[in-house]
């Protein structure tokens, strides 16, 4: 599976890439929202882990673009959310049910292994 990881933290991106690649996934990395969107469109990602607080396009703006793009609309998008923003992220997910991509929320900090678990759960 080709997986996009978009976060401003190089530490998070690198840790995620290492764990996801070890699990057999191809990983595309992005440091900001615009780079993430361009990467998703050009590489055809199967799933994305996107930070809520990305510079450029934030996570919500990126999720909106994702759901409007027919090539991405039904693909898994997981929002990486600081604990203070979890209620907002869950509320947004509930409001857009049926319009949003397949959706989940991971609260930062988390183990990168959890990303593999989310992918496996969504596939099976």
N, C-alpha and C positions, 0 to 999 in steps of 0.2 A: 504494500500500500504506500502511496506517495503522501507524505504528511508535512504540512506547513506548520512551523513553529514561529510565531511572531511575538517577540517580547523585547523590550529595551535593554534587558539584562543579558549581557554576553554569557554570564555564568549559567543562567537558566537555559539559554539557547544551547550552549555547548553540552551541558549535562543531559538535556533532553535528546539532543542529537545522538549522543553516545549510547543512551539506553534504547532509543527507538531503532537505531541501526543494528544494535546487537540483537534485537528482536526480529530483524529481517525487513524493516521498513526503510524506504528511501525518504530522506529528510531534506526539506527545503527550509532555509532559515531567513528570517527578516527581522530587522531592528526597528522598523517603524511601519505605520499603517499603509502608507502609499507603496512602499517596497513589498509589503505582504500582499496587497491587492494585485500588483503587477505580477508577482511571482505566482499567485494562485491562477491568474488568467493565462499566463504563458506556459505553466507546467501542468495544468490540469490536476490539481491536488484532489485526493480522495477524502481527506479530512484536514482540519485545521485546529490548532490550539492558538488562541489569539488573546493577548493581554487586553484587559479592559481599558488600561490607561496608556495605550500606545501613543507616541508622538505622531504628528501628521494627522492621519485618519485614526480616530480612537477605535476601540473595540466595537462599540455600538454602530459607528458609521461603517466600519468594515463589515459587520454582520448584516447591515441593511443592504449594502452592495451585494454581498454574498447571496442573500435571499432573492434579490431581483435578477440575478444572473442565472439564466436557465441551465448553464453548464455546471453551476455550483449549488443550486437551490436545494437539492435533496441530499447533499453531502454533509457529513458530521462537522459541526463547528462547536468547539468547546471554549468557553470564555475563561481566561485565567484572571481571577479577581482577588484584589486585596480584601481581607476580611471585612473591612469597614463598608465595602460596596456590595457585599453578597446580597443583602435584601433588595437593592436596586436591580441587580442582575437577575435575580429570580423573578422579580416583578415584571421586568421586561420580557423574560422568557414566557411567562404566563400570558401576558398581553398579546404576544405575537404567535401563540400556538396556532398552528395551521398555516401561518405565513412564514415563519422562521424556518431555517434549516433544522435538521435534527440537532438538538441543543443539549448542552450540559454545562455545568459550572464547576470549576476546581478552585478551591480557596488557596491562595498563596500564604505561606510556603507549603509545598507538597513534594513528595518523592517523585522523581521522574518516572519511576516504575509504575506509578498510578496512571500515567498517560498510556502505557501499554495495556493496562487493565481496561481502561475506557475503550480503547480501540477494539480489543478482543470482545468486550461486552456488546459493542455496537454491531460487530460483524456476526455474532452468533445469536 
